[in-house]
Structure formats: C-alpha cells, structure tokens
Amino acid sequence: MRATIAPQDPADNSDWDVDGSPPDVVIKLSCPNAQPAPPSEEVESFTPAWTQGACDVLSTDLLSAPIQFSVIDVDALFDDPIVSVQYQVTRADIDRGVMEFTGSGALRSVAFQLTTYYAE
C-alpha cells in the first residue's frame, strides 16, 4: 500500500503535526467476509508506504461487497481523520493487480496491491 497526502490539512490549512512534521499515517482496512486487517504500521511521511495491513480474502468476496478503508494521522492527543472510503473492487482491478484511487483534499492518492493465490 502507498499513498500521497496533502502537505497541509485542507480542513484548516494547518500543518498535520504541531512541530510542522509530516503526518503519522496509518490505514485501517476492512474486506468483505474477512477478519478485520490489523492497522498498518505508522509511517511519518507525505508519501507513506506500508507492508502490513492486508486482507486475506477470496476474489469472489471482493467482487460481491465493497472494501472499506480509513486513512488517519495519528497524534498524541487526538487523531486526525484524513479520509474514509468505501469501494467496490472490480474484475479489472483484480486483473491489473492493483486498486488505485486519485482523490482530492487531504488524500491525493492511494494504491493497494492485489496478489492472487491459486489453490493447488
């Protein structure tokens, strides 16, 4: 997973963190008919990339109901929500092996890699 975050919080044009540092970003992902994925590791960056936070789900389940994900800036006193999205995965997404979203506001883009495993 990777994302691009706006340099300032568009809600009030302020820095994400009090000290002016980049946001401390996590993604929470929920897939249909799957155990909730653990939140991704926290990454301090405007262009975070993660290796954790995946769902293990059948493609038929992905095609039957939407995934949901939230991107959050983790802070000491309270967390800043960046975006919450619900998205219906398509066969084209699975065939490409990636779901990519281009947004506006706080989340400029996010991409999820889709890996297919075949039963033997």
Chimera marker file (.cmm) of the C-alpha trace (Angstrom):
<marker_set name="trace">
<marker id="1" x="0.000" y="0.000" z="0.000" r="1" g="1" b="0" radius="0.5"/>
<marker id="2" x="1.153" y="3.503" z="-0.709" r="1" g="1" b="0" radius="0.5"/>
<marker id="3" x="-0.411" y="6.945" z="-0.518" r="1" g="1" b="0" radius="0.5"/>
<marker id="4" x="0.197" y="10.618" z="-1.157" r="1" g="1" b="0" radius="0.5"/>
<marker id="5" x="-1.037" y="13.053" z="1.490" r="1" g="1" b="0" radius="0.5"/>
<marker id="6" x="-1.565" y="16.805" z="1.040" r="1" g="1" b="0" radius="0.5"/>
<marker id="7" x="1.214" y="18.913" z="2.632" r="1" g="1" b="0" radius="0.5"/>
<marker id="8" x="-1.338" y="20.638" z="4.874" r="1" g="1" b="0" radius="0.5"/>
<marker id="9" x="-4.643" y="19.635" z="6.414" r="1" g="1" b="0" radius="0.5"/>
<marker id="10" x="-7.225" y="21.114" z="3.993" r="1" g="1" b="0" radius="0.5"/>
<marker id="11" x="-9.769" y="21.425" z="6.800" r="1" g="1" b="0" radius="0.5"/>
<marker id="12" x="-7.910" y="24.451" z="8.192" r="1" g="1" b="0" radius="0.5"/>
<marker id="13" x="-4.717" y="24.792" z="6.065" r="1" g="1" b="0" radius="0.5"/>
<marker id="14" x="-2.587" y="23.913" z="9.094" r="1" g="1" b="0" radius="0.5"/>
<marker id="15" x="0.385" y="21.574" z="9.406" r="1" g="1" b="0" radius="0.5"/>
<marker id="16" x="-0.558" y="17.986" z="10.176" r="1" g="1" b="0" radius="0.5"/>
<marker id="17" x="1.599" y="17.986" z="13.311" r="1" g="1" b="0" radius="0.5"/>
<marker id="18" x="2.264" y="20.821" z="15.744" r="1" g="1" b="0" radius="0.5"/>
<marker id="19" x="6.007" y="20.716" z="15.081" r="1" g="1" b="0" radius="0.5"/>
<marker id="20" x="5.463" y="21.032" z="11.299" r="1" g="1" b="0" radius="0.5"/>
<marker id="21" x="6.492" y="17.439" z="10.624" r="1" g="1" b="0" radius="0.5"/>
<marker id="22" x="4.663" y="15.203" z="8.131" r="1" g="1" b="0" radius="0.5"/>
<marker id="23" x="1.586" y="13.277" z="9.289" r="1" g="1" b="0" radius="0.5"/>
<marker id="24" x="1.976" y="9.962" z="11.121" r="1" g="1" b="0" radius="0.5"/>
<marker id="25" x="-0.222" y="7.931" z="8.790" r="1" g="1" b="0" radius="0.5"/>
<marker id="26" x="-1.966" y="4.593" z="9.286" r="1" g="1" b="0" radius="0.5"/>
<marker id="27" x="-4.526" y="2.771" z="7.142" r="1" g="1" b="0" radius="0.5"/>
<marker id="28" x="-7.330" y="0.680" z="8.581" r="1" g="1" b="0" radius="0.5"/>
<marker id="29" x="-8.718" y="-1.771" z="6.026" r="1" g="1" b="0" radius="0.5"/>
<marker id="30" x="-11.826" y="-3.939" z="6.118" r="1" g="1" b="0" radius="0.5"/>
<marker id="31" x="-12.637" y="-6.517" z="3.429" r="1" g="1" b="0" radius="0.5"/>
<marker id="32" x="-15.894" y="-8.448" z="2.916" r="1" g="1" b="0" radius="0.5"/>
<marker id="33" x="-16.140" y="-11.850" z="4.617" r="1" g="1" b="0" radius="0.5"/>
<marker id="34" x="-12.661" y="-11.485" z="6.132" r="1" g="1" b="0" radius="0.5"/>
<marker id="35" x="-11.251" y="-10.891" z="9.567" r="1" g="1" b="0" radius="0.5"/>
<marker id="36" x="-10.504" y="-7.175" z="10.038" r="1" g="1" b="0" radius="0.5"/>
<marker id="37" x="-6.956" y="-6.461" z="8.950" r="1" g="1" b="0" radius="0.5"/>
<marker id="38" x="-4.642" y="-5.135" z="11.643" r="1" g="1" b="0" radius="0.5"/>
<marker id="39" x="-3.961" y="-1.426" z="11.155" r="1" g="1" b="0" radius="0.5"/>
<marker id="40" x="-0.892" y="-0.684" z="9.090" r="1" g="1" b="0" radius="0.5"/>
<marker id="41" x="2.271" y="0.426" z="10.818" r="1" g="1" b="0" radius="0.5"/>
<marker id="42" x="2.529" y="4.161" z="11.482" r="1" g="1" b="0" radius="0.5"/>
<marker id="43" x="4.610" y="5.966" z="8.850" r="1" g="1" b="0" radius="0.5"/>
<marker id="44" x="5.650" y="9.617" z="9.193" r="1" g="1" b="0" radius="0.5"/>
<marker id="45" x="5.563" y="10.859" z="5.601" r="1" g="1" b="0" radius="0.5"/>
<marker id="46" x="3.617" y="12.743" z="2.932" r="1" g="1" b="0" radius="0.5"/>
<marker id="47" x="4.198" y="9.665" z="0.716" r="1" g="1" b="0" radius="0.5"/>
<marker id="48" x="3.844" y="6.717" z="3.103" r="1" g="1" b="0" radius="0.5"/>
<marker id="49" x="4.217" y="3.101" z="2.005" r="1" g="1" b="0" radius="0.5"/>
<marker id="50" x="3.242" y="0.075" z="4.073" r="1" g="1" b="0" radius="0.5"/>
<marker id="51" x="3.884" y="-3.645" z="4.076" r="1" g="1" b="0" radius="0.5"/>
<marker id="52" x="1.314" y="-4.520" z="6.785" r="1" g="1" b="0" radius="0.5"/>
<marker id="53" x="-2.458" y="-4.192" z="6.959" r="1" g="1" b="0" radius="0.5"/>
<marker id="54" x="-3.611" y="-6.602" z="4.250" r="1" g="1" b="0" radius="0.5"/>
<marker id="55" x="-6.777" y="-8.676" z="3.996" r="1" g="1" b="0" radius="0.5"/>
<marker id="56" x="-6.747" y="-12.342" z="3.103" r="1" g="1" b="0" radius="0.5"/>
<marker id="57" x="-9.974" y="-12.744" z="1.120" r="1" g="1" b="0" radius="0.5"/>
<marker id="58" x="-11.378" y="-14.652" z="-1.832" r="1" g="1" b="0" radius="0.5"/>
<marker id="59" x="-11.741" y="-12.709" z="-5.075" r="1" g="1" b="0" radius="0.5"/>
<marker id="60" x="-15.425" y="-13.713" z="-5.224" r="1" g="1" b="0" radius="0.5"/>
<marker id="61" x="-15.913" y="-11.954" z="-1.871" r="1" g="1" b="0" radius="0.5"/>
<marker id="62" x="-14.052" y="-8.853" z="-3.085" r="1" g="1" b="0" radius="0.5"/>
<marker id="63" x="-16.360" y="-8.708" z="-6.087" r="1" g="1" b="0" radius="0.5"/>
<marker id="64" x="-19.522" y="-9.237" z="-4.022" r="1" g="1" b="0" radius="0.5"/>
<marker id="65" x="-19.244" y="-6.405" z="-1.492" r="1" g="1" b="0" radius="0.5"/>
<marker id="66" x="-17.168" y="-3.239" z="-1.082" r="1" g="1" b="0" radius="0.5"/>
<marker id="67" x="-13.971" y="-2.848" z="0.896" r="1" g="1" b="0" radius="0.5"/>
<marker id="68" x="-13.711" y="-0.021" z="3.402" r="1" g="1" b="0" radius="0.5"/>
<marker id="69" x="-10.607" y="1.850" z="4.440" r="1" g="1" b="0" radius="0.5"/>
<marker id="70" x="-9.695" y="4.837" z="6.559" r="1" g="1" b="0" radius="0.5"/>
<marker id="71" x="-6.504" y="6.872" z="6.381" r="1" g="1" b="0" radius="0.5"/>
<marker id="72" x="-5.644" y="8.538" z="9.691" r="1" g="1" b="0" radius="0.5"/>
<marker id="73" x="-2.972" y="10.912" z="11.026" r="1" g="1" b="0" radius="0.5"/>
<marker id="74" x="-2.078" y="9.561" z="14.473" r="1" g="1" b="0" radius="0.5"/>
<marker id="75" x="-1.366" y="12.287" z="17.025" r="1" g="1" b="0" radius="0.5"/>
<marker id="76" x="-0.654" y="12.350" z="20.773" r="1" g="1" b="0" radius="0.5"/>
<marker id="77" x="-3.915" y="13.996" z="21.885" r="1" g="1" b="0" radius="0.5"/>
<marker id="78" x="-6.345" y="13.080" z="19.097" r="1" g="1" b="0" radius="0.5"/>
<marker id="79" x="-6.144" y="11.517" z="15.667" r="1" g="1" b="0" radius="0.5"/>
<marker id="80" x="-6.941" y="13.491" z="12.508" r="1" g="1" b="0" radius="0.5"/>
<marker id="81" x="-9.083" y="11.579" z="10.024" r="1" g="1" b="0" radius="0.5"/>
<marker id="82" x="-7.699" y="12.085" z="6.527" r="1" g="1" b="0" radius="0.5"/>
<marker id="83" x="-10.344" y="10.136" z="4.591" r="1" g="1" b="0" radius="0.5"/>
<marker id="84" x="-12.752" y="7.195" z="4.864" r="1" g="1" b="0" radius="0.5"/>
<marker id="85" x="-13.697" y="5.364" z="1.667" r="1" g="1" b="0" radius="0.5"/>
<marker id="86" x="-15.927" y="2.514" z="0.610" r="1" g="1" b="0" radius="0.5"/>
<marker id="87" x="-15.011" y="0.977" z="-2.766" r="1" g="1" b="0" radius="0.5"/>
<marker id="88" x="-16.362" y="-1.894" z="-4.821" r="1" g="1" b="0" radius="0.5"/>
<marker id="89" x="-13.462" y="-3.866" z="-6.271" r="1" g="1" b="0" radius="0.5"/>
<marker id="90" x="-13.885" y="-4.711" z="-9.962" r="1" g="1" b="0" radius="0.5"/>
<marker id="91" x="-12.639" y="-7.591" z="-12.083" r="1" g="1" b="0" radius="0.5"/>
<marker id="92" x="-10.397" y="-5.045" z="-13.892" r="1" g="1" b="0" radius="0.5"/>
<marker id="93" x="-8.769" y="-4.140" z="-10.533" r="1" g="1" b="0" radius="0.5"/>
<marker id="94" x="-8.030" y="-7.802" z="-9.863" r="1" g="1" b="0" radius="0.5"/>
<marker id="95" x="-6.707" y="-8.345" z="-13.401" r="1" g="1" b="0" radius="0.5"/>
<marker id="96" x="-4.387" y="-5.296" z="-13.045" r="1" g="1" b="0" radius="0.5"/>
<marker id="97" x="-3.248" y="-6.458" z="-9.625" r="1" g="1" b="0" radius="0.5"/>
<marker id="98" x="-3.746" y="-3.006" z="-8.138" r="1" g="1" b="0" radius="0.5"/>
<marker id="99" x="-6.519" y="-0.709" z="-6.935" r="1" g="1" b="0" radius="0.5"/>
<marker id="100" x="-5.602" y="2.948" z="-7.327" r="1" g="1" b="0" radius="0.5"/>
<marker id="101" x="-7.587" y="5.950" z="-6.170" r="1" g="1" b="0" radius="0.5"/>
<marker id="102" x="-6.950" y="9.542" z="-7.073" r="1" g="1" b="0" radius="0.5"/>
<marker id="103" x="-8.509" y="11.861" z="-4.589" r="1" g="1" b="0" radius="0.5"/>
<marker id="104" x="-8.740" y="15.471" z="-3.721" r="1" g="1" b="0" radius="0.5"/>
<marker id="105" x="-8.368" y="17.263" z="-0.444" r="1" g="1" b="0" radius="0.5"/>
<marker id="106" x="-6.197" y="15.552" z="2.152" r="1" g="1" b="0" radius="0.5"/>
<marker id="107" x="-5.668" y="12.263" z="0.299" r="1" g="1" b="0" radius="0.5"/>
<marker id="108" x="-4.148" y="12.863" z="-3.123" r="1" g="1" b="0" radius="0.5"/>
<marker id="109" x="-3.823" y="9.157" z="-3.999" r="1" g="1" b="0" radius="0.5"/>
<marker id="110" x="-3.720" y="5.677" z="-2.539" r="1" g="1" b="0" radius="0.5"/>
<marker id="111" x="-2.906" y="2.308" z="-4.097" r="1" g="1" b="0" radius="0.5"/>
<marker id="112" x="-3.397" y="-1.239" z="-2.859" r="1" g="1" b="0" radius="0.5"/>
<marker id="113" x="-1.567" y="-4.170" z="-4.416" r="1" g="1" b="0" radius="0.5"/>
<marker id="114" x="-3.748" y="-7.202" z="-5.105" r="1" g="1" b="0" radius="0.5"/>
<marker id="115" x="-1.996" y="-10.555" z="-5.011" r="1" g="1" b="0" radius="0.5"/>
<marker id="116" x="-3.719" y="-13.641" z="-6.354" r="1" g="1" b="0" radius="0.5"/>
<marker id="117" x="-3.021" y="-17.056" z="-4.872" r="1" g="1" b="0" radius="0.5"/>
<marker id="118" x="-4.251" y="-20.205" z="-6.528" r="1" g="1" b="0" radius="0.5"/>
<marker id="119" x="-5.229" y="-23.313" z="-4.606" r="1" g="1" b="0" radius="0.5"/>
<marker id="120" x="-3.312" y="-26.425" z="-5.570" r="1" g="1" b="0" radius="0.5"/>
<link id1="1" id2="2" r="1" g="1" b="0" radius="0.2"/>
<link id1="2" id2="3" r="1" g="1" b="0" radius="0.2"/>
<link id1="3" id2="4" r="1" g="1" b="0" radius="0.2"/>
<link id1="4" id2="5" r="1" g="1" b="0" radius="0.2"/>
<link id1="5" id2="6" r="1" g="1" b="0" radius="0.2"/>
<link id1="6" id2="7" r="1" g="1" b="0" radius="0.2"/>
<link id1="7" id2="8" r="1" g="1" b="0" radius="0.2"/>
<link id1="8" id2="9" r="1" g="1" b="0" radius="0.2"/>
<link id1="9" id2="10" r="1" g="1" b="0" radius="0.2"/>
<link id1="10" id2="11" r="1" g="1" b="0" radius="0.2"/>
<link id1="11" id2="12" r="1" g="1" b="0" radius="0.2"/>
<link id1="12" id2="13" r="1" g="1" b="0" radius="0.2"/>
<link id1="13" id2="14" r="1" g="1" b="0" radius="0.2"/>
<link id1="14" id2="15" r="1" g="1" b="0" radius="0.2"/>
<link id1="15" id2="16" r="1" g="1" b="0" radius="0.2"/>
<link id1="16" id2="17" r="1" g="1" b="0" radius="0.2"/>
<link id1="17" id2="18" r="1" g="1" b="0" radius="0.2"/>
<link id1="18" id2="19" r="1" g="1" b="0" radius="0.2"/>
<link id1="19" id2="20" r="1" g="1" b="0" radius="0.2"/>
<link id1="20" id2="21" r="1" g="1" b="0" radius="0.2"/>
<link id1="21" id2="22" r="1" g="1" b="0" radius="0.2"/>
<link id1="22" id2="23" r="1" g="1" b="0" radius="0.2"/>
<link id1="23" id2="24" r="1" g="1" b="0" radius="0.2"/>
<link id1="24" id2="25" r="1" g="1" b="0" radius="0.2"/>
<link id1="25" id2="26" r="1" g="1" b="0" radius="0.2"/>
<link id1="26" id2="27" r="1" g="1" b="0" radius="0.2"/>
<link id1="27" id2="28" r="1" g="1" b="0" radius="0.2"/>
<link id1="28" id2="29" r="1" g="1" b="0" radius="0.2"/>
<link id1="29" id2="30" r="1" g="1" b="0" radius="0.2"/>
<link id1="30" id2="31" r="1" g="1" b="0" radius="0.2"/>
<link id1="31" id2="32" r="1" g="1" b="0" radius="0.2"/>
<link id1="32" id2="33" r="1" g="1" b="0" radius="0.2"/>
<link id1="33" id2="34" r="1" g="1" b="0" radius="0.2"/>
<link id1="34" id2="35" r="1" g="1" b="0" radius="0.2"/>
<link id1="35" id2="36" r="1" g="1" b="0" radius="0.2"/>
<link id1="36" id2="37" r="1" g="1" b="0" radius="0.2"/>
<link id1="37" id2="38" r="1" g="1" b="0" radius="0.2"/>
<link id1="38" id2="39" r="1" g="1" b="0" radius="0.2"/>
<link id1="39" id2="40" r="1" g="1" b="0" radius="0.2"/>
<link id1="40" id2="41" r="1" g="1" b="0" radius="0.2"/>
<link id1="41" id2="42" r="1" g="1" b="0" radius="0.2"/>
<link id1="42" id2="43" r="1" g="1" b="0" radius="0.2"/>
<link id1="43" id2="44" r="1" g="1" b="0" radius="0.2"/>
<link id1="44" id2="45" r="1" g="1" b="0" radius="0.2"/>
<link id1="45" id2="46" r="1" g="1" b="0" radius="0.2"/>
<link id1="46" id2="47" r="1" g="1" b="0" radius="0.2"/>
<link id1="47" id2="48" r="1" g="1" b="0" radius="0.2"/>
<link id1="48" id2="49" r="1" g="1" b="0" radius="0.2"/>
<link id1="49" id2="50" r="1" g="1" b="0" radius="0.2"/>
<link id1="50" id2="51" r="1" g="1" b="0" radius="0.2"/>
<link id1="51" id2="52" r="1" g="1" b="0" radius="0.2"/>
<link id1="52" id2="53" r="1" g="1" b="0" radius="0.2"/>
<link id1="53" id2="54" r="1" g="1" b="0" radius="0.2"/>
<link id1="54" id2="55" r="1" g="1" b="0" radius="0.2"/>
<link id1="55" id2="56" r="1" g="1" b="0" radius="0.2"/>
<link id1="56" id2="57" r="1" g="1" b="0" radius="0.2"/>
<link id1="57" id2="58" r="1" g="1" b="0" radius="0.2"/>
<link id1="58" id2="59" r="1" g="1" b="0" radius="0.2"/>
<link id1="59" id2="60" r="1" g="1" b="0" radius="0.2"/>
<link id1="60" id2="61" r="1" g="1" b="0" radius="0.2"/>
<link id1="61" id2="62" r="1" g="1" b="0" radius="0.2"/>
<link id1="62" id2="63" r="1" g="1" b="0" radius="0.2"/>
<link id1="63" id2="64" r="1" g="1" b="0" radius="0.2"/>
<link id1="64" id2="65" r="1" g="1" b="0" radius="0.2"/>
<link id1="65" id2="66" r="1" g="1" b="0" radius="0.2"/>
<link id1="66" id2="67" r="1" g="1" b="0" radius="0.2"/>
<link id1="67" id2="68" r="1" g="1" b="0" radius="0.2"/>
<link id1="68" id2="69" r="1" g="1" b="0" radius="0.2"/>
<link id1="69" id2="70" r="1" g="1" b="0" radius="0.2"/>
<link id1="70" id2="71" r="1" g="1" b="0" radius="0.2"/>
<link id1="71" id2="72" r="1" g="1" b="0" radius="0.2"/>
<link id1="72" id2="73" r="1" g="1" b="0" radius="0.2"/>
<link id1="73" id2="74" r="1" g="1" b="0" radius="0.2"/>
<link id1="74" id2="75" r="1" g="1" b="0" radius="0.2"/>
<link id1="75" id2="76" r="1" g="1" b="0" radius="0.2"/>
<link id1="76" id2="77" r="1" g="1" b="0" radius="0.2"/>
<link id1="77" id2="78" r="1" g="1" b="0" radius="0.2"/>
<link id1="78" id2="79" r="1" g="1" b="0" radius="0.2"/>
<link id1="79" id2="80" r="1" g="1" b="0" radius="0.2"/>
<link id1="80" id2="81" r="1" g="1" b="0" radius="0.2"/>
<link id1="81" id2="82" r="1" g="1" b="0" radius="0.2"/>
<link id1="82" id2="83" r="1" g="1" b="0" radius="0.2"/>
<link id1="83" id2="84" r="1" g="1" b="0" radius="0.2"/>
<link id1="84" id2="85" r="1" g="1" b="0" radius="0.2"/>
<link id1="85" id2="86" r="1" g="1" b="0" radius="0.2"/>
<link id1="86" id2="87" r="1" g="1" b="0" radius="0.2"/>
<link id1="87" id2="88" r="1" g="1" b="0" radius="0.2"/>
<link id1="88" id2="89" r="1" g="1" b="0" radius="0.2"/>
<link id1="89" id2="90" r="1" g="1" b="0" radius="0.2"/>
<link id1="90" id2="91" r="1" g="1" b="0" radius="0.2"/>
<link id1="91" id2="92" r="1" g="1" b="0" radius="0.2"/>
<link id1="92" id2="93" r="1" g="1" b="0" radius="0.2"/>
<link id1="93" id2="94" r="1" g="1" b="0" radius="0.2"/>
<link id1="94" id2="95" r="1" g="1" b="0" radius="0.2"/>
<link id1="95" id2="96" r="1" g="1" b="0" radius="0.2"/>
<link id1="96" id2="97" r="1" g="1" b="0" radius="0.2"/>
<link id1="97" id2="98" r="1" g="1" b="0" radius="0.2"/>
<link id1="98" id2="99" r="1" g="1" b="0" radius="0.2"/>
<link id1="99" id2="100" r="1" g="1" b="0" radius="0.2"/>
<link id1="100" id2="101" r="1" g="1" b="0" radius="0.2"/>
<link id1="101" id2="102" r="1" g="1" b="0" radius="0.2"/>
<link id1="102" id2="103" r="1" g="1" b="0" radius="0.2"/>
<link id1="103" id2="104" r="1" g="1" b="0" radius="0.2"/>
<link id1="104" id2="105" r="1" g="1" b="0" radius="0.2"/>
<link id1="105" id2="106" r="1" g="1" b="0" radius="0.2"/>
<link id1="106" id2="107" r="1" g="1" b="0" radius="0.2"/>
<link id1="107" id2="108" r="1" g="1" b="0" radius="0.2"/>
<link id1="108" id2="109" r="1" g="1" b="0" radius="0.2"/>
<link id1="109" id2="110" r="1" g="1" b="0" radius="0.2"/>
<link id1="110" id2="111" r="1" g="1" b="0" radius="0.2"/>
<link id1="111" id2="112" r="1" g="1" b="0" radius="0.2"/>
<link id1="112" id2="113" r="1" g="1" b="0" radius="0.2"/>
<link id1="113" id2="114" r="1" g="1" b="0" radius="0.2"/>
<link id1="114" id2="115" r="1" g="1" b="0" radius="0.2"/>
<link id1="115" id2="116" r="1" g="1" b="0" radius="0.2"/>
<link id1="116" id2="117" r="1" g="1" b="0" radius="0.2"/>
<link id1="117" id2="118" r="1" g="1" b="0" radius="0.2"/>
<link id1="118" id2="119" r="1" g="1" b="0" radius="0.2"/>
<link id1="119" id2="120" r="1" g="1" b="0" radius="0.2"/>
</marker_set>
